[in-house]
């Protein structure tokens, strides 16, 4: 309990992270980047932008969902070809192959402004999508299942404590809901998380303290959300340069290796600061963490008694590349011919082609950089077989 108490103090990283800073050898090595132009190749197709997730389908193919709320085009995801020729990402070879519209159960378009799609994964003949909703407009978040024809099959029943209610006193905060979505290699467990704290769970992150986000796990065999875990979001890395300037930090994506080992991406921004961005990649272990599903509000309990998910910093992407932009999604990629696994990241240009771009960033993973629960304080036998996870990672 002492470790949890320290973990839930002002700074999460030292207590939760075990090893803390990545080693000097470099756990992630940049192997190239690409920019995707917003103009579609086919006249009349919707503008390419708002890419908020990346999912490796297989080979050099990836899915990326757009967070366009139906203003510039229908609810959609893109199929993108991202080859790693010769062990590097050549920007000229990246291409958007096509896009698919997500429709309702009757095959009709989803009504505009009823969704804000931020996460997408696929397994077998199913496509799973996370929508952040729009609290201010009264649009709740959701996790939905679509079939191979991109038609809605069902919306998963979210626990009530996540749904906005009580005039903003309960549920997800506006624009801080479900940015993330992942599925474990077995296909049994889906994971999503709030980007920051629920209204009843305490304050959002500041430069002085972090926030208490929740990771949700959905058991597809049982058909229910079967567990929730406290995830400690880091404080904002720096203060905005001007009073009232934008500054925030939140959990924007997850990648699952198993039912207890994940990678998590936190994106921190401080407008006008000397270093405006921090994009930190963490190992996360749920082994031994308390299930908080029965706690309706963390602000009303002594959180020092709760064992949170353990985490360890792998790298800050913003320190490895120049101008990474607004990174919101990432995925494991294929192995290189040398045997090294890869990670690819995508940035959301917010449909602002003047000031922002859609970027693909590629990295190779150094040996020993990702170890699973063992690397964040797990016991004997908890080590992650990265090779097995990569071989079994879901693809279609």
C-alpha positions in Angstrom: 0.0 0.0 0.0 2.9 2.4 0.6 4.0 2.2 -3.0 0.4 3.0 -4.1 0.3 5.9 -1.7 3.5 7.4 -3.2 2.2 6.6 -6.6 -0.9 8.7 -6.1 1.0 11.7 -4.9 1.8 14.7 -7.1 4.2 12.9 -9.4 3.3 9.4 -10.6 6.3 8.4 -12.6 9.0 7.7 -10.0 6.8 5.4 -7.9 4.8 3.7 -10.6 7.5 3.5 -13.2 10.2 1.4 -11.6 13.1 2.1 -13.9 12.0 5.6 -14.7 14.0 7.1 -17.6 14.9 4.9 -20.6 18.4 3.6 -20.8 21.1 5.5 -22.7 21.2 2.9 -25.5 17.8 4.1 -26.8 14.8 1.8 -26.6 13.2 3.2 -29.7 15.2 4.1 -32.8 13.6 6.4 -35.5 13.6 4.8 -38.9 11.7 7.4 -40.9 8.6 9.4 -41.2 6.0 10.4 -43.8 3.4 13.1 -44.4 0.0 12.3 -45.7 -1.5 15.1 -47.8 -5.1 16.1 -46.9 -6.3 16.1 -50.5 -7.8 12.8 -51.7 -6.7 11.3 -55.0 -10.3 10.8 -56.1 -12.3 13.9 -56.7 -15.4 14.0 -54.4 -13.8 11.8 -51.7 -13.7 13.4 -48.2 -10.7 15.2 -47.0 -8.0 13.1 -45.3 -7.4 14.1 -41.8 -8.3 13.7 -38.1 -6.5 10.3 -38.0 -6.8 9.3 -34.4 -5.7 5.7 -34.4 -3.5 3.2 -36.2 -4.1 -0.6 -36.4 -1.8 -3.0 -38.2 -3.8 -5.2 -40.5 -0.9 -7.2 -41.7 2.2 -6.7 -44.0 2.3 -3.0 -44.8 -1.4 -2.4 -44.4 -3.0 -0.4 -41.6 -6.4 1.0 -40.6 -6.7 4.6 -39.4 -10.0 6.0 -38.2 -10.9 9.7 -38.8 -12.5 11.8 -36.0 -14.5 13.8 -38.5 -17.9 14.1 -36.8 -19.7 13.9 -40.2 -19.0 17.5 -41.1 -16.5 16.9 -44.0 -17.6 13.4 -44.9 -19.3 10.3 -43.4 -18.0 8.3 -40.5 -15.0 6.5 -42.0 -11.7 4.7 -41.6 -8.8 4.5 -44.1 -6.6 1.7 -45.3 -3.1 3.0 -45.6 -0.1 1.3 -47.1 3.1 1.9 -45.0 6.0 -0.2 -46.3 9.2 -0.5 -44.4 11.5 -1.1 -47.4 15.1 -1.9 -46.4 14.2 -1.4 -42.7 13.2 2.2 -43.1 10.0 4.2 -43.8 10.2 6.0 -47.1 7.7 8.8 -47.2 7.2 8.6 -50.9 6.0 5.0 -50.7 3.2 5.7 -48.2 -0.3 5.8 -49.8 -3.9 6.0 -48.7 -5.5 3.1 -50.6 -9.1 3.6 -49.9 -11.7 4.5 -47.2 -14.7 2.7 -45.8 -17.9 4.2 -44.4 -19.2 3.0 -41.1 -23.0 2.6 -41.3 -25.9 1.8 -39.0 -27.5 -1.6 -38.7 -29.8 -0.8 -41.7 -26.9 0.3 -43.9 -27.7 4.0 -43.6 -25.1 6.6 -42.8 -24.5 7.5 -39.2 -26.1 10.8 -38.4 -23.6 13.7 -38.3 -22.6 15.0 -34.9 -23.7 11.8 -33.2 -20.1 10.4 -33.0 -16.5 11.3 -32.5 -14.5 8.3 -33.6 -11.1 8.1 -31.9 -10.2 4.4 -31.7 -10.5 1.4 -34.1 -9.2 -2.2 -34.0 -10.3 -5.3 -35.9 -10.4 -9.0 -35.2 -11.8 -11.7 -37.4 -14.8 -10.3 -39.1 -15.5 -7.6 -36.5 -14.4 -4.0 -36.4 -14.5 -2.3 -33.0 -14.8 1.5 -32.7 -14.5 3.9 -29.8 -16.4 7.2 -29.9 -15.6 10.0 -27.5 -19.0 11.6 -27.9 -19.7 15.3 -27.2 -20.7 16.0 -23.6 -21.5 19.6 -24.2 -23.9 18.6 -27.0 -25.5 15.8 -25.0 -23.9 13.0 -27.1 -22.7 10.1 -24.9 -19.5 8.1 -25.7 -19.8 4.6 -26.9 -17.9 1.4 -27.9 -19.5 -0.2 -31.0 -19.0 -3.4 -33.0 -19.3 -3.4 -36.8 -19.4 -6.4 -39.1 -17.1 -7.1 -42.2 -19.5 -4.9 -44.3 -18.9 -2.0 -41.8 -22.5 -2.2 -40.6 -23.3 -1.6 -36.9 -23.9 -4.8 -35.0 -24.2 -3.5 -31.4 -23.1 -0.9 -28.9 -21.5 -2.4 -25.9 -23.3 -1.6 -22.6 -21.1 0.9 -20.8 -21.1 1.1 -17.0 -23.5 3.9 -16.0 -20.8 5.9 -14.1 -19.1 6.8 -17.5 -22.3 8.4 -18.9 -22.6 12.1 -18.5 -25.2 13.0 -15.9 -25.9 15.4 -13.0 -25.1 18.5 -14.9 -21.5 17.5 -15.4 -21.0 16.0 -11.9 -20.9 12.4 -13.2 -19.3 10.7 -16.2 -16.7 11.5 -18.8 -15.6 15.1 -19.3 -16.0 16.8 -22.6 -13.2 15.8 -25.1 -11.6 13.6 -22.4 -13.4 10.4 -22.9 -12.5 7.3 -25.0 -9.5 8.2 -27.2 -8.0 4.7 -26.9 -9.1 1.2 -28.0 -7.1 -2.1 -28.3 -7.7 -5.8 -28.4 -5.4 -8.5 -26.9 -3.9 -11.1 -29.3 -6.4 -13.8 -28.2 -9.2 -11.6 -29.3 -11.0 -12.1 -26.0 -10.4 -8.8 -24.3 -11.0 -5.2 -25.5 -9.5 -2.3 -23.6 -10.3 1.3 -23.6 -9.7 4.1 -21.2 -10.8 7.6 -20.3 -8.3 10.2 -21.4 -8.4 11.8 -18.0 -10.4 11.6 -14.8 -14.2 11.2 -14.7 -16.0 14.2 -13.2 -16.5 12.2 -10.0 -13.0 10.9 -9.9 -11.1 14.2 -9.3 -9.4 17.0 -11.2 -7.7 16.7 -14.6 -4.0 16.9 -14.9 -2.1 20.2 -14.2 1.6 21.0 -14.0 1.4 20.3 -10.3 -0.4 16.9 -10.2 -1.5 14.1 -12.5 -5.0 12.6 -12.9 -6.8 9.4 -12.2 -8.0 7.9 -15.5 -9.8 4.5 -15.7 -8.9 1.6 -17.9 -11.9 -0.6 -18.9 -11.7 -4.2 -19.9 -14.4 -5.9 -21.9 -14.6 -9.7 -21.9 -16.0 -10.8 -25.2 -16.7 -14.3 -24.0 -18.9 -13.0 -21.2 -20.2 -10.0 -23.2 -19.6 -7.5 -20.3 -17.2 -4.9 -19.1 -15.7 -7.1 -16.4 -13.0 -4.9 -14.8 -11.7 -1.3 -14.3 -8.3 -0.2 -13.2 -6.9 3.1 -12.0 -4.4 4.5 -14.5 -2.2 7.3 -13.2 -1.9 10.1 -15.8 1.3 12.2 -15.5 1.3 15.9 -14.7 1.5 18.3 -17.7 5.2 18.5 -18.6 5.4 22.3 -18.8 3.3 25.4 -18.3 1.8 27.3 -21.2 3.8 30.5 -22.0 0.8 32.8 -21.6 -1.9 32.9 -19.0 -4.9 31.0 -20.2 -2.9 29.2 -22.9 -3.8 25.6 -23.7 -2.1 23.1 -21.6 -3.1 19.5 -21.0 -2.1 15.9 -20.7 -4.1 12.7 -21.3 -4.1 9.0 -22.1 -4.7 8.8 -25.9 -4.0 5.2 -26.9 -3.4 1.7 -25.7 -1.9 -1.5 -27.3 -2.5 -4.8 -25.5 0.0 -7.7 -25.5 -2.2 -9.8 -23.2 -5.0 -9.5 -20.6 -2.6 -7.7 -18.3 0.3 -6.2 -20.3 -0.2 -3.1 -22.4 1.5 -0.1 -23.9 0.1 3.3 -23.2 0.6 6.7 -24.9 0.2 10.0 -23.0 0.2 13.2 -25.0 1.1 16.5 -23.2 0.9 19.9 -24.7 1.7 23.4 -23.4 1.1 26.2 -25.8 4.1 28.5 -26.3 6.4 26.6 -23.9 10.0 26.2 -24.7 9.2 22.5 -25.2 5.5 22.4 -26.3 5.0 18.7 -26.4 5.7 15.5 -24.5 4.6 12.2 -26.1 5.4 9.5 -23.6 5.2 5.8 -24.2 4.7 3.6 -21.1 4.7 -0.1 -20.4 1.6 -0.9 -18.2 0.9 -3.9 -16.0 -2.5 -4.7 -14.6 -1.3 -7.6 -12.6 -2.1 -7.0 -8.9 -4.0 -3.7 -9.6 -7.3 -3.3 -7.8 -10.6 -3.6 -9.7 -12.3 -0.3 -9.1 -15.5 -1.1 -11.0 -17.6 -0.9 -7.8 -16.2 2.5 -6.8 -18.6 5.1 -8.3 -16.3 8.1 -7.6 -12.6 8.1 -6.7 -12.8 11.6 -5.3 -14.9 10.4 -2.4 -12.5 7.6 -1.3 -8.9 7.4 0.0 -7.1 6.6 -3.2 -3.9 5.9 -1.4 -5.4 2.5 -0.5 -6.0 1.6 -4.2 -3.4 -0.3 -6.0 -3.2 1.3 -9.5 -1.9 -0.1 -12.8 1.9 -0.1 -12.7 3.7 1.8 -15.4 7.3 2.4 -16.7 8.5 5.0 -19.1 9.9 3.6 -22.3 10.6 6.8 -24.3 9.3 10.3 -25.0 8.6 10.4 -28.8 8.9 14.2 -28.8 12.6 13.8 -27.8 13.4 11.4 -30.6 12.0 13.3 -33.7 11.6 16.9 -34.7 8.1 18.3 -34.6 6.1 15.0 -34.1 2.8 17.0 -34.3 -0.4 15.9 -32.6 0.3 12.2 -32.1 -2.9 10.3 -31.1 -2.5 6.7 -32.3 0.1 4.0 -32.6 0.4 0.3 -33.5 2.9 -2.5 -33.5 4.2 -2.9 -37.0 5.9 -5.8 -38.8 9.3 -7.2 -37.9 12.2 -6.0 -39.9 14.4 -8.4 -41.8 16.9 -8.1 -39.0 14.3 -9.5 -36.7 13.6 -6.3 -34.8 10.0 -5.4 -34.1 8.6 -1.9 -35.0 6.2 0.7 -33.7 4.4 3.2 -35.9 2.6 6.4 -34.7 0.1 8.7 -36.4 -0.7 12.3 -35.8 -4.1 14.0 -36.0 -3.9 17.2 -38.0 -7.3 18.4 -36.6 -8.3 19.3 -40.2 -6.0 22.3 -40.0 -3.6 21.8 -43.0 -2.1 25.2 -42.5 -0.7 24.7 -39.0 -0.7 20.9 -38.7 0.1 17.8 -40.7 -0.8 14.1 -40.7 2.4 12.3 -40.0 3.5 8.7 -39.8 6.5 8.1 -37.5 8.3 4.7 -37.5 10.6 3.2 -35.0 12.4 0.0 -34.4 12.3 -1.5 -30.9 15.7 -2.2 -29.3 16.1 -5.6 -27.7 14.9 -5.6 -24.1 13.0 -2.3 -24.5 9.6 -3.9 -23.8 9.5 -6.6 -21.1 5.9 -6.7 -19.9 4.9 -7.0 -16.3 8.4 -8.1 -15.3 9.7 -4.7 -16.3 7.3 -2.8 -14.1 7.7 -4.8 -10.9 6.0 -8.1 -11.8 7.0 -11.3 -10.1 8.6 -14.5 -11.5 6.9 -15.9 -14.6 5.3 -12.6 -15.5 7.8 -11.7 -18.3 6.3 -10.8 -21.7 7.3 -12.9 -24.7 7.3 -10.0 -27.2 8.1 -12.4 -30.0 4.9 -14.4 -29.3 2.8 -11.2 -28.8 4.0 -9.9 -32.2 3.3 -13.1 -34.0 -0.2 -13.4 -32.4 -1.1 -9.8 -32.7 -4.5 -9.6 -34.4 -4.7 -8.9 -38.1 -7.3 -9.5 -40.7 
